[in-house]
Amino acid sequence: MSLFINDAWAQAAGGGEPNFLVSLLPLVVLFALFYFLLIRPQTKRAKEHREMIAAVAKGDEIVTTGGLAGRVTEVGESFLELGIAEGVTVKVQKQAVSTILPKGSLKPKR
């Protein structure tokens, strides 16, 4: 009958358990991948955003996360006043600033 079915032999005694460090290695590698591909770039981006917000000054031209583009007319502790048209200013949170435009990007007021 061994022609169609292989004989099952018992394994030798003392096969041993795998080393604890060897079984922990995949978790360490996975954490390292997450750190270098997800966590580190996100913290770097957040730090750059905090520095950009701290550098906003009166007269800068900015774009908010909502898409408003305008010139900063007043800088407060947590809010900015943004002039979006002649005689029209809006108050936005500093955290809503997405980019600071180069000087002269917006049309000058007439």
VOTOR-232392 format. One record per residue: residue in one letter; x negated, y negated, z negated of N, C-alpha, C, O in turn. Coordinates in steps of 0.05 Angstrom, whole numbers, plus 5000, padded with zeros to 4 digits. Last residue first. Layout:
N
SITE  aa  n_east  n_north  n_up  ca_east  ca_north  ca_up  c_east  c_north  c_up  o_east  o_north  o_up
SITE   A       X        Y     Z        X         Y      Z       X        Y     Z       X        Y     Z
...
***
This chain:
110
SITE  aa  n_east  n_north  n_up  ca_east  ca_north  ca_up  c_east  c_north  c_up  o_east  o_north  o_up
SITE   R    5114     3051  5124     5115      3026   5139    5128     3004  5123    5130     2982  5132
SITE   K    5068     3099  5100     5093      3085   5096    5092     3059  5111    5071     3046  5112
SITE   P    5035     3145  5144     5035      3124   5124    5062     3110  5123    5076     3109  5143
SITE   K    5048     3215  5147     5050      3189   5160    5049     3167  5139    5062     3170  5118
SITE   L    4999     3258  5116     5026      3248   5120    5026     3221  5133    5006     3206  5132
SITE   S    4943     3260  5116     4959      3282   5130    4987     3273  5135    4999     3281  5155
SITE   G    4912     3225  5088     4921      3217   5115    4937     3238  5130    4943     3235  5153
SITE   K    4871     3272  5054     4881      3245   5056    4889     3238  5085    4875     3246  5104
SITE   P    4895     3340  5054     4874      3320   5058    4887     3293  5062    4909     3290  5071
SITE   L    4941     3363  5002     4934      3358   5030    4910     3339  5032    4906     3324  5014
SITE   I    4944     3414  4957     4937      3386   4959    4927     3381  4988    4908     3394  4997
SITE   T    4997     3461  4946     4972      3452   4959    4968     3422  4957    4988     3407  4955
SITE   S    5037     3468  4907     5025      3491   4920    4998     3484  4933    4979     3500  4932
SITE   V    5066     3449  4848     5048      3441   4868    5035     3465  4880    5023     3482  4866
SITE   A    5095     3466  4805     5108      3470   4831    5089     3461  4854    5096     3464  4877
SITE   Q    5070     3452  4758     5067      3479   4767    5078     3484  4795    5071     3504  4808
SITE   K    5089     3400  4750     5062      3404   4760    5057     3432  4771    5043     3436  4791
SITE   Q    5156     3390  4772     5137      3401   4752    5110     3403  4766    5108     3408  4790
SITE   V    5179     3327  4798     5174      3356   4801    5155     3364  4779    5139     3348  4769
SITE   K    5222     3277  4816     5206      3286   4794    5203     3317  4797    5223     3331  4798
SITE   V    5220     3235  4874     5232      3257   4859    5212     3265  4837    5188     3261  4840
SITE   T    5238     3175  4906     5219      3190   4891    5234     3212  4876    5257     3209  4868
SITE   V    5246     3131  4957     5257      3156   4947    5234     3171  4932    5214     3179  4944
SITE   G    5224     3087  4981     5244      3082   4961    5256     3108  4950    5275     3106  4934
SITE   E    5208     3124  5036     5206      3097   5025    5230     3093  5007    5253     3095  5015
SITE   A    5198     3191  5012     5206      3172   5033    5205     3144  5020    5201     3142  4996
SITE   I    5174     3216  4971     5178      3232   4995    5188     3215  5018    5186     3223  5042
SITE   G    5133     3212  4917     5147      3195   4937    5149     3210  4963    5129     3216  4976
SITE   L    5139     3244  4857     5130      3248   4885    5147     3230  4903    5171     3232  4904
SITE   E    5114     3248  4794     5134      3234   4811    5123     3234  4839    5100     3226  4844
SITE   L    5106     3307  4755     5095      3287   4774    5119     3273  4787    5140     3284  4790
SITE   F    5098     3334  4688     5114      3327   4712    5099     3307  4729    5082     3292  4719
SITE   S    5068     3340  4643     5077      3364   4656    5094     3359  4681    5103     3378  4695
SITE   E    5047     3287  4636     5034      3311   4624    5042     3337  4638    5025     3354  4643
SITE   G    5047     3252  4700     5053      3255   4672    5039     3280  4661    5022     3292  4674
SITE   V    5032     3208  4750     5025      3234   4739    5031     3234  4709    5021     3217  4694
SITE   E    5063     3179  4807     5058      3178   4778    5052     3206  4768    5065     3226  4777
SITE   T    5063     3188  4861     5064      3160   4852    5059     3157  4822    5051     3136  4813
SITE   V    5038     3228  4911     5041      3226   4882    5041     3197  4874    5023     3182  4881
SITE   R    5073     3237  4971     5050      3224   4958    5057     3221  4928    5078     3213  4921
SITE   G    5096     3300  5000     5097      3271   4993    5072     3262  4979    5053     3277  4976
SITE   A    5140     3352  5016     5113      3340   5020    5116     3310  5015    5134     3297  5024
SITE   L    5173     3409  4993     5172      3379   4994    5143     3370  4997    5125     3380  4984
SITE   G    5173     3463  4987     5169      3453   5014    5170     3422  5015    5167     3411  5037
SITE   G    5172     3487  4938     5198      3485   4951    5197     3473  4979    5217     3472  4993
SITE   T    5121     3480  4921     5129      3507   4929    5156     3507  4943    5162     3526  4958
SITE   T    5098     3419  4953     5108      3435   4930    5115     3463  4940    5116     3467  4964
SITE   V    5040     3385  4974     5064      3401   4982    5072     3418  4959    5055     3431  4946
SITE   I    5012     3318  4970     5015      3346   4961    5039     3358  4975    5056     3345  4986
SITE   E    4965     3269  4967     4987      3279   4983    4988     3309  4978    4969     3324  4981
SITE   D    4949     3223  4914     4944      3248   4929    4969     3256  4945    4992     3250  4936
SITE   G    4966     3180  4884     4957      3175   4912    4951     3200  4928    4948     3198  4952
SITE   K    4942     3203  4822     4960      3185   4836    4948     3179  4864    4925     3173  4867
SITE   A    4919     3272  4824     4918      3244   4815    4937     3227  4832    4948     3236  4852
SITE   V    4902     3337  4805     4921      3320   4819    4921     3292  4807    4922     3289  4783
SITE   A    4870     3371  4776     4857      3351   4792    4876     3332  4807    4867     3313  4820
SITE   A    4903     3408  4752     4889      3389   4734    4877     3366  4750    4873     3344  4740
SITE   I    4916     3437  4797     4937      3421   4784    4924     3400  4765    4934     3378  4764
SITE   M    4867     3463  4807     4879      3445   4827    4899     3426  4814    4900     3402  4819
SITE   E    4861     3494  4761     4842      3473   4766    4853     3453  4786    4848     3429  4784
SITE   R    4905     3529  4768     4904      3512   4744    4885     3489  4749    4890     3466  4741
SITE   H    4889     3554  4816     4913      3538   4816    4914     3519  4792    4921     3496  4794
SITE   E    4843     3582  4799     4840      3561   4819    4865     3543  4820    4862     3519  4824
SITE   K    4868     3618  4763     4848      3598   4753    4844     3575  4773    4843     3552  4765
SITE   A    4898     3648  4798     4912      3632   4778    4893     3611  4766    4902     3589  4761
SITE   R    4858     3673  4828     4876      3655   4842    4891     3637  4821    4895     3613  4827
SITE   K    4835     3704  4788     4819      3684   4801    4837     3663  4815    4831     3639  4814
SITE   T    4877     3738  4776     4867      3719   4755    4850     3697  4767    4850     3675  4758
SITE   Q    4880     3765  4825     4903      3750   4815    4894     3730  4794    4903     3707  4794
SITE   P    4831     3792  4830     4838      3771   4849    4861     3753  4839    4862     3729  4844
SITE   R    4835     3827  4783     4815      3807   4786    4822     3785  4806    4819     3762  4800
SITE   I    4881     3861  4795     4879      3844   4771    4860     3821  4775    4866     3798  4770
SITE   L    4873     3888  4847     4897      3873   4839    4892     3853  4817    4899     3829  4820
SITE   L    4822     3910  4857     4840      3903   4880    4864     3887  4872    4875     3873  4889
SITE   F    4795     3917  4809     4782      3903   4830    4800     3895  4853    4794     3876  4868
SITE   Y    4835     3945  4778     4822      3920   4768    4811     3904  4791    4816     3880  4793
SITE   F    4849     3989  4809     4870      3969   4802    4857     3943  4794    4866     3921  4801
SITE   L    4799     4015  4808     4811      4006   4833    4832     3985  4828    4832     3964  4842
SITE   A    4794     4026  4753     4774      4009   4766    4785     3998  4793    4781     3975  4799
SITE   F    4837     4062  4746     4837      4036   4732    4818     4016  4745    4824     3993  4748
SITE   L    4818     4104  4777     4843      4091   4784    4845     4063  4771    4853     4044  4784
SITE   V    4772     4119  4749     4770      4110   4776    4795     4095  4785    4793     4074  4798
SITE   V    4797     4136  4701     4778      4114   4701    4774     4102  4729    4773     4078  4732
SITE   L    4827     4179  4719     4840      4156   4707    4822     4132  4707    4831     4109  4712
SITE   P    4786     4215  4737     4805      4203   4756    4820     4179  4745    4826     4160  4760
SITE   L    4758     4226  4686     4746      4211   4708    4766     4200  4728    4763     4177  4736
SITE   L    4781     4261  4651     4786      4232   4647    4776     4215  4670    4785     4193  4674
SITE   S    4761     4310  4664     4790      4306   4667    4798     4277  4664    4819     4268  4674
SITE   V    4708     4301  4651     4715      4307   4679    4744     4303  4683    4752     4293  4704
SITE   L    4711     4295  4596     4702      4273   4612    4709     4277  4642    4716     4258  4656
SITE   F    4725     4347  4579     4743      4325   4574    4736     4301  4592    4754     4288  4603
SITE   N    4716     4403  4623     4704      4383   4606    4724     4359  4603    4737     4352  4623
SITE   P    4763     4457  4625     4748      4436   4638    4738     4415  4617    4751     4411  4597
SITE   E    4751     4518  4588     4768      4495   4594    4751     4474  4608    4727     4472  4604
SITE   G    4736     4586  4608     4730      4560   4596    4750     4538  4605    4763     4540  4625
SITE   G    4735     4639  4619     4735      4620   4641    4729     4592  4632    4718     4576  4647
SITE   G    4734     4684  4585     4716      4661   4580    4713     4642  4604    4692     4631  4609
SITE   A    4741     4742  4627     4746      4727   4602    4726     4705  4600    4704     4707  4610
SITE   A    4760     4742  4696     4740      4748   4675    4746     4731  4651    4755     4708  4653
SITE   Q    4827     4758  4715     4803      4741   4715    4785     4749  4692    4793     4760  4672
SITE   A    4851     4819  4744     4850      4800   4722    4825     4783  4724    4804     4793  4732
SITE   W    4873     4826  4811     4854      4833   4790    4855     4811  4769    4858     4788  4775
SITE   A    4918     4851  4854     4914      4829   4836    4896     4838  4813    4902     4858  4799
SITE   D    4908     4869  4922     4908      4877   4894    4904     4853  4877    4887     4836  4883
SITE   N    4950     4847  4975     4924      4847   4961    4928     4856  4932    4948     4850  4919
SITE   I    4990     4882  5018     4990      4866   4994    4962     4869  4981    4953     4891  4976
SITE   F    4980     4915  5062     4996      4891   5065    4995     4872  5041    4998     4848  5045
SITE   L    4945     4955  5042     4942      4945   5069    4956     4918  5073    4946     4901  5087
SITE   S    4957     4977  4995     4940      4954   4994    4934     4943  5022    4919     4923  5025
SITE   M    4984     5024  5000     5000      5000   5000    4983     4975  5000    4993     4953  5005
***
